Amino acid sequence: MREQLIVIQPTPFCNMRCRYCYLPDRDSHAKMSDAVLRAVLESIEHSDLVGKNPTIVWHAGEPLTIGKAFFRRALEATRQITLRGEKVVSHSVQTNAVLLDDSWLDLFQPHNVRLGLSIDGPAELHDAHRRTRQGGGTHERVMKAVQLLHARSYPFSAIMVITRDTLDRADEVFDFFFGAEIPFVGLNVEELESANVDSTLRGPEVERDLHHFYLRLLERQEASGRALRFREFEHFLPLLDDPAMCQPESIFKRSSVVVPLSILNFDVNGHFSTFCPELLGSVAPQFNDFRMGNVVSDGLDSLLDNPVFLEVERLIAAGVKQCEKQCHYWSFCGGGNAANKFFESGRLDVTETAYCRQHNQVLVDAVLDFVEQQSGLPRCY
C-alpha cells in the first residue's frame, strides 16, 4: 500500500479569515473530546483498514488552536502505539504558523512532527488573502515562525495558493521562497470548494497565464539545481532527468483521493470517511454529508459496509473510468479529484473540472513544453 494518510480534524475553528477558505464551520470552537481522540487512536492501532506505517495529518481549521495539552496527549498515545510494535505512526501538522513558537517546537521536536506552513509568497500577495479575523495581514508573523524554524534547524515545507494576483509574478514567488530558504513548496490553485463559491481564476486568459507561471517556476527550479523544488513537478523528475523516459508506466500517478482507504478522515466528532478530506462535513444530504460512520458508535471497521461509502465508491469509480476513457491526460493524473468534481458539478461520476484543467492539464503541458525546449525532442504527448 502507498503511504496512508490519516487526516484528523481536531477542531474546525481557524484563528484567521482567509479570503478563499473552504471550511464551512471555521467559526465553530468545537474541540475533539478525549473520548473521541481515544477511539480514533485505538482504531489506528487495531483496525485492519489502517496500514503498518500511517501518517497522521493534523488539519482543518487551524490545528494549533486546540492547544498544547491536547497534542501532548495525542503524541504520547501514538508514541505508545509505536513502542508496542504493531504499527509505526508518524505525524504532520499543516499550520498557518501564526501561533507557532518555541514551546510548540519543544513539544513537536521529540516526536519528529513534520510541519507544513501556509505561505502565499511575498508579503503583498500573502496579506491580500491570508488575513486575521480583524482584517490585518499575517505575513510578518508567519516569517517570524520561519526564522524560528531555521534558528532551530527544524525542517519544514510550505504550501501556497495560486490566485489571479500570482500569475504574472513567478519570479517574485521563486525569489521569495528561495531567499527564505524554504526548500519545498506545494502549489494549490484557488478552488471552487465547499464554502468558497467563487475563484479569481476565471476568464479565457487564466489557463494561458497559468501555463506561463508553471513554466517559469520549472525553469527556475531546474536552473537552481533544484535547491528549491515544487511538489507539482516531483513525479515528473524521471522525465526531466531523461526525456526518453516519457512512458506512461514511468510517470503514471493514480490520484490518492480516488483510491479507497488511501486517505482516512476523522472530524471533530469522530465521524469518518475515506477519499477527499474536504468532502467530510460538507453539505451533502444525499451522501449524509459524506459521513461513513462514527468511530465511537460504529467502529472504523464498519466503513466498508456503510451504504454511503458503497455509493460514493461506486460513483467515484464511474467517474474515474470515464476519465481513463476520455482524457488525454490520464497517464499524468489517474482520475482527478472527487471533491472538485462534487463541488463544481454536484456529482461524483463526472470527468473534467476547472481544477483538472488548471492544476493538472496546464501543468502537464508546461512540463512537456519545457522538456521539448531543453531536449530538442518532439513532445511525447
N, C-alpha and C positions, 0 to 999 in steps of 0.2 A: 504494500500500500504506500502511496505517496505520503509526504508529511501530512499528518492530520491536524487540523486546527480545531480547537475548542474555543469558540468565541463566547465570552461571558460578559454580560452587560450588568454590572453590579448596581448601577443607577442610571436612569435616563436623563438626569439633570446635567446641564452644562453651565459653567460659570461665564461663558461667552455667548455672544449672539452673532454668529457668522451669517452673512447675507445669504449664502447658498445652502444653509443647513437643511438636512432632510429629516431630522428627528422630529416626529410629531409630538413627543412628550418631554421636550427638553426643559420645560418649566417645572416638571414634577420633581419633588425632593425625595421620592421613594428610594429606599435603600434595601438591598438584599439582606434578608434576615440570616441569622446564624443557622437556623434550621434548613433554609433553602441552600445556603452555601454548603452545609454538611452533606445534604442529599446530592448536590451536584458533584462534589468531590468523591463521594462514595461510588457514584455511577462511573466516574472516570476510572476509579481503581478497579471496579469489579465487572463492569459491563463488557461483554464481548464485542459491542459495537465500537469500542474505543481501542485503538491500536496500542502497540507497546511503547511508542515514543511520541505521545501527543504534545503539542504546544498550546498552552492556554494563552489566548489573546484577550487582554482586558481592554474593553472598548465601549464606546457609546453610552451616555454622552461623554463627560469628562471623568475618567475613572478616578483620578486623584481626589475628586470632591468627596468621595466616600470616606476618606480618612485613613491614617496610617494603621490604626488598631485593626481595622478590617483586613487590610493587606497583610499585616503581621500574622494574623490567624491563618489566612489563606496560604501564605507562603510556607509557614511552618507545617501545615497539614499536608501540603503537596510534597514537602521535603520528606515527611514520614512515609508517604506512598513510595517515593523513590528508594528510601532506605529499606523498605520491606522487600524490594527487589522485583516486584511483578511488572511494574511499568516505570519508565523514566519520564518525568513530567518537566517540561521547561516552560518559561514564561516570557511574554512580550506585552508591553504596555504601549498603547497609542495615546499620546497626550498632546494637549495644546501647549504644555510646558509652562504655563503661567504660574502654577503653584510649585514647580519643581525647585527644590533647594537641597542643601547638604543633608538634611535629615531624611529626605526621601531617598537619596542615593545611599546613605548609610543603611537604610532598610533593604534596598534593592540589590546592592552590590554583592553581598554574601550569597545571594540566590541566583546570581548571573542573569538577572532580569534584563532582557533586551528592550531598548527604548526606541520608539519611533516618534519623532516630533513633527507637528503640522506647521509648516512654514511656507508661505506663498512667495518666497523670494525677497527682493529688496523691499524696504520699508513702505515705499509708495504703493506697491502692488499689494503687499500683505495687509496694510492698515485700511485699504479701501474695502476689504471684505471681512477680515478677521478682527472683530471689534469686541470691546467689553459690552456688558449689558447696559452701561451708561452711554455707549457710543464712542468711547475713546479707542485709540489704537493700542495694539498689543505687541508690536514688533520689538520694541525696546526690551520688554520683559522677557520675551522669547530668546532674544540674543544674549541676555544675561544668563539664561539657562544653558545656552550653547557654550558660552565662555566657561561656566562652571563645569560642564561635562569635559571640556578639553583640559581644564586645570586638573581634573581627577583622572584623566586618561580613561574615561568611561566611554566605550563605543556606542554609537547611535547612528540612526539613519533619519531620513526626513521624507515626508510626502508633501506635495504641493498641488493645489487645484488650479487648473488652467482655465482662465476666463478670457473674455474678449480683450481685456486690457493687456493680457500677457503676450498676445500672438506676435506683435512686432518687436518684442523685447527679448529675443532668445539670447543674445549676447550678454545682456544685463543679468538675465537669470543665471546663465552659466557662470559669469564672473562672480556673482554673489555667492553661490554655493561653493565654488572653487576657493574663493577668498576666505570664506568662513570655515574652510577645511571640513566640509560635510561630504564624505566620500561616496554616499549612495543616496539617490533621490528617486522616489516614485512619482509618476505623473498621473494625476486624475483629472480627466476633463470634467467641467461642471455638468452635472447630470440633472435631468428631469426625474426626480425621485422622491416619492412619498410627499413630505411637506414642502419640498422645493418644486413648485409647479411651473417655474419659468427658468430660462437659461439665457445668458448673454451670448452663447454660442449658436446664434441663429443667423440666417441670411446666406445668400448664394456664395459670398466670398469666404465664408468661415473655413470650409474644408481646404481651399487653396492656401489660406494663411496658416492653418494648422500644419499643412504639408511643409511649408517653408520653416515653421517653428521646429518641427521634429527633425527635419533635415539639418538645420543649423546646429541643433544640440548634438546630433550624432557626429557631425563634422568636428565640433569642438571636443566631444568625448574622445574620439579617436586621435585627434591631434595632441591631446593631453597625455597620451599613453594610458588612457583610462584611469587617470588619477581621480577623476570624478566620473562615476558611472550612473546610468539611469536604468531603473528597473525595466522599463519597456523595451530596452534593447538587449536584455540579458539572454533570452533564449535564441536570439539571432547571432550570438557570438561565434558559433561554429561557421556560419555563413560569412560573417565579417572577417574571420581569420582565414577562410579558404572559400572563395566564391564558387569553387567546383562542388562544394558540399550542398548546393541548393537542391536537395532532395526532400520530399515530404517526410520521410522517416527520420531525417536528421534534425528537423526543426518543428515537427508537429507538436502541438501542445494542447491537450484536452483541458478545457476550462474547468477548474475545480468546482465552480459554483453550479455546475450542472451534473456533477457526479455525486450520487447519494453517499452520505457518511464521510465524504472528504472534508466537509466542514460540519461541525455540530454546534448549535447555538442555544444559549440559555439566557432568558431575560431575567429581570429583577425579581419576578415572582416564581421562577422555576419552570415556566413554560419552555419547551424546547422545540427545535426544528432542525432540519438539515437544508442543504443548498444555501442560497444567499442569506447572510445575516440581516441584510437590510429589509428582508421581507417580514421577519418575525415582528409582530406587533403592529404592522401597517393595517390600515383599514381595508379589510377584505372579507366581508361576512360570508361570501360563498366558499371561502377557504378557512373559516374560523380564525381569521387574522393570521393565518399560517402557523397557528399553534398546533403541534402534532402530539401533544401530551404534556403532562406536568411531572417533573421529576419526583415530587413529593408524593403525589397521589397515585401516579401510574407507574413510575419507574421508566428509565430510559429504554430498556429492552422492549417496551411496548411499541416503540416507534414504528417498526417495520410492519406492524399490523394496523396501524392507525389509518382510518379512512381518508383523512386529509393528506397524509403522506402518500398513500397509494394513488390518489387522484392527481396530486401535484407532480409526483414522479412520472405518471403516465403522460401528462400534458407537456412537461419539460422534455421528456424523451421524444415526443412527437415533433416538437419544435426543433430539437437538435437534429433529428432525422431529416427534416426539410432543409435545415442549414447545410447538411452534408450533400444533399442532392442538388441544391440550387446555387450555393455560394462559392464563388471563385476563390475566396479567402479561407476556405475551410481548413486547409493544411496549416494555416498560421494561427488559427483561433480555436477550433474544436467545439463550437457550439454556442458561443456568445454568452450573454449574461441574462439569467432568467429574471432577475429583479428589474433590469431595464426593460425587458420585454413587457413585463406586467405593468410597470409604472407608465410606460409610453403608450401602451395599447389596451391595457386591461385584460390581456391574455398572456398565457404562458407558451402556447403552441404556435407562436409566430417566429419569423426569422429576423430580417434586418431591422435594426433600430438606428436612431441618431447616434446612440452610444457606439454601436458597432462601427458605423462609418467614421466617427471622429476618433475613437480610441484604438480601433483595430485596423480598418481598411486604409485610412490615410497614413497611419503609422507604417504599415507594411509597404505601401508604395514609396514612402520616403526612404525606408531601409533599402529596398530594391534599387531605387534610383541612385542612392549613394554607392552601392556595390557596383552598379554598372559604370558610374563615373570613375571609380577608383581602379577597377579591374580592366575596363575596356571590353568586358564580355557582355553580350546581349542579356537583357533581363530574362530570368529563368521562369517567371510567371507573368 
